[in-house]
Amino acid sequence: MIKTSTIALIMACTFFSCKSGKIADKSNKPLHEKVIVEPDFSKQGKNTRMQIQEVKLISDKTIEISFSYSGGCKEHSFSLYTSGALIKTLPPKIHLFLVNHQQEDACRELITAKIQFDISNALPSNTKKTILIFNDVFEYALEI
């Protein structure tokens, strides 16, 4: 009887420890951070597990990324990284990685968020069109 009650109590605590909605609201606040350019950037060991649904050009060189990720128990923060290396095609391509700095979150709520970045420091100066490749899977043609 005590064993069953203990298991039920542990399950109830685990279930109610995830505070749904609060984390998503914090992530939806627009950021206007610049892309972080690190010539030696590698996605190895970084949390890039999220689904990018849409990328929109908000202003001259500010993009808004709509995406979803799994979580709900802990606060998540995101940054956009690139090595700055261009793929020499017409138009040129550049890899960008949206990184979630929260590595572990026991909750599995699907959270949808929008975040904005100033990408002016990551774009080539001599072209009007660039293909942005996000997390190796989502391509967006940016025309300025």
N, C-alpha and C positions, 0 to 999 in steps of 0.2 A: 504494500500500500504506500509506504513512504517512498519507495523507488519510483512508482508511477507518478506520484505527486511531484517529486523532484524533476522528473523528465518533463512533465507538463509545465512546470514553472520555468524551466530553462527554455523550452520552446516558446512560451508566451513572451519572455523577456527578449529573445532573439527577434521574434516577429514584430514587436512594438518598438524596438530600438531604432528602426529606420523611420526617419521623419520625412515623409514624402512631401514634395513640393518646395520646401524651404531652400534646398540646395539649388534647384533649377532656377528659382527667382534670382539668386545671386549671380549665376552664370549668364543670365540674360541682360545684365547691365552692359551697355556698350563700352568697349574698350577702344582706345585709339592708340594702342601701343604700336611701335614700329616692329617690323620683322627683325628677328635677331639673326644677323649674318655671322656665321662661324665657319671659316674656311675648312676646318677639320671636322665639321658636324657629321655625326653618324647616328642613324636612328636605332642602332643596336642598344638594347637595354632601356629604351625610352617607351613610354606608354603612348602609342599612336592608334590604339584600338578604339575607334569611333567610326560612325557612319556619317559621311558628309553628304547632305541632301542637296544643298544649293550654295552657290557663290554668286554674290551680286556686287556690281560696282556701285558704291554709294555716292562717292564724289570723285574728283579727279584721280586720286591714287589711294582711295580708301575702299576696302572690300568688306563685305559682311558675309560671314560663313555661317550657314545653318547646319547643325549637326546633332547627332544623338549619341549618348554613351550610357553605360551601365553604372549605377551607383545609387546614392540617396542617403547614405549614413554620414559621409564625411564631405567636407568642403573641397571642391575641385577648382584648380586654376589652370589656365591654358596659355601657351605661348606659341608663336609661329616662327619656325626656324628654317634656314636655308644655308647651304654652303656657299651660295653665290655663284656657283659654276653654271654656265649656260650650256645647253645642248645646242650645238650650231646647226640648226635647221631653219627653214623659212616657213613661218616665222620662228624665232628662237623659242626654246622651252626652258623652264626653270622648275626645279623641284622645291616644293615647300612642304613642311611637316608640321601639322597641328599636334602639339604635344600636351598631354594631360599630366600635370605634375603629381597628381595623386596616384600612387602605384597600387594601393590596396584599399578596397571598399567592399565590405562584406555584403552590402545590399545589392540587389539586382533590378532595381527600378529602372525603366527606360526613360532617360531624361533628355528632353529636347532643348537646345540652347542656340542662341545667336551671339556672335562675337565679332567685333570690328577691328581691323588692323590697317595701319598706314603702311603700304608696301613700296613707297617711293624709293627707299634705300636698297631694295632688292631688284628693281627693274633696270634693264639696260637703257642707256640714255640715247642710243642711236636708232631706235625702232619705234614704230607706232603700235605694233601688235606683238603680243607675247602670249605664249601658251603657258598657263600655270598648272602644274601637276601637284595635286595635294595627296600626301600620304601614299604615293605611288599608284593610286587608283582613280582619282577624280580629276578630270581635265577641265579647264576653264580657259576660254580664249578671251584675253583682255585686249581691248582696242582703245587706245587713248588718242 
